[in-house]
């Protein structure tokens, strides 16, 4: 799967790292456990030549090219209070990023964002008529700026049509695991175990012991691969969009 992580100037360090590290861990577990799926092809892309994180670290990025990804992830930018965030959203690079997102959406790319990254997605207008979540303390600002988006700020993960949003800073990890789960529930469970310490409920001994057993030369049972596109019940404009609670999502990841 071809993944683009769209990094903007001032990208939130924890959010960017959580997303990239989750997919890197998943790729390592694919190789170790012999799960029969293609690795994730992850690139950090940007609309400017140089991008620094909110802590001042230089991010190695690729320019936007003509090859469409299967999925784009928009991590948060590091502006946690309303006034600085609104100023950041008016920047030219953010506006250029919203055009990139609109181009992706026209090509049936799965669109995802976490924490304050949901503001960037909403700024594009793509979330109008859909359900979304965001970081809880900025919910009043989100509702004021984007009245056409049905906000569910009490949910950690919200899927609505081709859009998936996650709330709060640590929601970046929830979002990455959710996306991995759409490809392989088995891989998502293993990745969650390695990154969060959570063991799968009802796991086999080999799964519970991790890749040391699974990588010993015997192939593990293969999960059925899934499309990134959400289930038909959550397609564009569907009134009953999937809105799993944080606890339900974590139970799914351990299932």
C-alpha positions in Angstrom: 0.0 0.0 0.0 1.3 3.4 -1.0 1.0 5.8 2.0 1.6 9.6 2.0 2.1 11.4 5.3 1.6 15.1 4.5 3.9 17.1 6.8 3.4 20.9 7.1 5.8 23.4 8.7 5.6 23.0 12.5 4.3 19.5 12.3 3.7 18.0 15.7 6.7 15.8 16.5 4.9 13.1 18.5 2.2 12.8 15.9 4.5 12.5 12.9 6.7 9.9 14.7 3.7 7.9 15.9 2.4 7.4 12.4 5.7 6.7 10.7 6.9 4.4 13.5 3.6 2.4 13.5 3.9 1.6 9.8 7.6 0.8 10.1 6.9 -1.6 12.9 4.1 -3.2 10.9 6.5 -3.7 8.0 9.1 -5.3 10.3 6.4 -7.6 11.6 5.3 -8.5 8.1 8.8 -9.7 7.3 9.3 -11.5 10.7 5.9 -13.2 10.8 5.6 -14.1 7.1 2.1 -12.5 6.9 1.3 -12.7 3.2 0.6 -9.0 2.5 2.6 -6.3 0.8 4.6 -3.9 3.0 3.5 -0.4 3.4 5.3 2.1 1.1 5.4 5.2 3.3 6.7 8.6 2.2 6.6 11.8 4.1 5.6 14.4 1.5 5.4 18.2 1.7 4.3 21.2 -0.4 7.5 23.1 0.5 11.2 22.1 0.1 12.0 22.4 3.8 9.8 21.4 6.7 10.7 21.7 10.4 8.8 20.2 13.2 7.3 22.2 16.1 10.5 21.3 18.0 12.7 22.6 15.2 13.9 19.3 13.7 14.4 19.1 9.9 12.1 16.6 8.3 13.3 14.6 5.3 10.5 14.9 2.8 9.6 14.1 -0.8 7.8 16.5 -3.2 4.3 15.8 -4.2 4.4 13.8 -7.4 1.8 12.5 -9.9 1.5 9.0 -8.5 -1.5 8.8 -6.3 -1.2 7.2 -2.9 -3.8 4.7 -1.6 -4.0 6.7 1.6 -2.9 10.1 2.9 -2.4 10.9 6.6 -2.3 14.4 7.8 -0.7 14.7 11.2 -1.2 17.6 13.6 0.6 20.9 13.4 2.0 22.1 16.7 -0.5 24.9 17.4 -2.5 24.0 20.5 -4.4 27.2 21.2 -7.1 28.8 19.0 -5.4 32.1 18.0 -2.1 30.7 16.9 -3.9 27.8 15.1 -6.1 30.1 13.2 -3.1 32.1 12.1 -1.3 28.9 11.0 -4.4 27.8 9.0 -4.2 31.0 7.0 -0.6 30.3 5.8 0.0 29.8 2.1 1.6 26.3 2.6 -1.6 25.1 4.5 -3.8 26.4 1.6 -1.6 24.7 -0.9 -1.9 21.5 1.2 -5.7 21.7 1.1 -5.5 21.8 -2.7 -3.4 18.7 -2.7 -6.0 17.0 -0.5 -8.8 17.9 -2.9 -6.7 16.5 -5.7 -6.3 13.2 -3.8 -10.0 13.0 -2.9 -10.9 13.3 -6.6 -8.8 10.2 -7.2 -10.5 8.0 -4.5 -7.6 8.2 -2.1 -8.5 7.3 1.5 -8.2 10.5 3.5 -7.2 10.5 7.1 -6.1 13.1 9.7 -5.4 13.2 13.4 -5.7 15.7 16.2 -5.2 19.2 14.8 -4.5 17.7 11.4 -8.3 17.4 11.2 -8.5 21.2 11.0 -6.3 21.1 7.9 -8.6 18.4 6.3 -11.7 20.5 7.2 -10.1 23.6 5.8 -10.1 21.9 2.4 -13.9 21.7 2.5 -13.8 17.9 2.0 -15.3 17.1 5.4 -18.5 19.1 4.7 -21.5 16.8 5.1 -19.4 14.2 6.9 -18.8 13.2 10.5 -15.4 13.8 12.1 -13.6 14.1 15.4 -10.8 16.4 16.6 -8.9 17.2 19.7 -11.5 17.9 22.4 -10.4 21.3 23.7 -10.5 22.8 20.2 -14.0 21.4 19.5 -15.7 24.9 19.9 -13.3 26.4 17.4 -13.8 23.5 15.0 -17.6 23.9 15.2 -17.4 27.6 14.6 -15.1 27.3 11.6 -16.7 24.3 10.0 -20.4 24.3 10.8 -21.1 21.8 7.9 -19.1 19.1 9.5 -20.9 16.9 12.1 -18.3 16.8 14.9 -18.2 13.9 17.3 -15.4 15.1 19.6 -16.1 12.4 22.2 -14.9 9.7 19.8 -11.3 8.8 19.3 -11.8 7.4 15.7 -14.5 8.4 13.3 -14.9 6.9 9.8 -17.2 8.7 7.4 -17.1 7.7 3.7 -13.5 7.9 2.5 -12.5 10.0 5.5 -11.1 8.8 8.8 -10.3 11.2 11.6 -8.8 10.8 15.1 -8.9 13.0 18.1 -6.2 14.3 20.5 -2.4 13.9 20.3 -2.2 10.1 21.0 -4.9 9.6 18.5 -2.2 9.4 15.9 -1.3 5.9 17.0 -5.0 4.9 17.1 -5.4 6.2 13.5 -2.3 4.3 12.3 -3.4 1.1 13.9 -6.9 1.6 12.4 -5.5 1.9 9.0 -3.3 -1.1 9.4 -6.3 -3.1 10.6 -8.1 -2.4 7.3 -5.4 -4.3 5.6 -4.9 -7.1 8.2 -6.5 -7.4 11.6 -3.8 -9.9 12.5 -1.0 -7.4 11.7 -2.8 -4.6 13.5 -3.1 -6.7 16.6 0.6 -7.7 16.5 1.6 -4.0 15.9 -0.6 -2.8 18.8 1.0 -5.4 21.0 4.5 -4.3 20.2 3.8 -0.6 20.4 1.3 -0.4 23.3 2.1 -3.6 25.3 -1.5 -4.8 24.9 -1.9 -8.5 24.3 -4.6 -9.9 22.0 -7.6 -11.5 23.7 -7.7 -15.1 22.7 -4.4 -15.0 20.9 -2.5 -18.2 20.0 0.7 -18.9 21.8 2.7 -18.1 18.7 1.0 -14.8 18.2 1.3 -13.8 21.9 5.0 -14.6 21.9 5.6 -12.4 18.9 7.8 -12.7 15.9 10.4 -14.9 17.5 7.9 -17.8 17.1 6.3 -16.6 13.9 9.6 -15.9 12.2 11.1 -19.3 12.9 10.5 -20.6 9.4 6.9 -21.7 9.7 4.3 -19.5 8.1 1.6 -18.1 10.3 -2.0 -18.3 9.3 -2.7 -15.6 6.8 -5.3 -12.9 7.3 -7.6 -11.9 4.5 -6.4 -8.6 3.2 -8.9 -5.7 3.3 -9.4 -2.6 1.2 -8.6 0.8 2.7 -12.1 1.9 1.7 -14.6 1.8 4.6 -17.5 -0.6 4.6 -20.5 0.2 2.5 -22.5 1.3 5.5 -20.0 4.2 6.0 -19.9 5.4 2.4 -19.9 9.0 1.4 -23.0 10.8 2.8 -24.2 7.8 4.8 -26.2 9.1 7.8 -25.1 6.3 10.1 -21.3 6.7 9.8 -19.2 4.4 11.8 -18.2 6.0 15.1 -16.4 3.5 17.3 -15.6 4.7 20.8 -12.0 4.7 22.0 -12.6 1.6 24.2 -14.4 -0.2 21.4 -11.6 0.5 18.9 -9.0 -0.8 21.4 -11.1 -3.9 21.9 -11.1 -4.4 18.1 -7.4 -4.0 18.0 -6.9 -6.7 20.6 -9.6 -9.0 19.0 
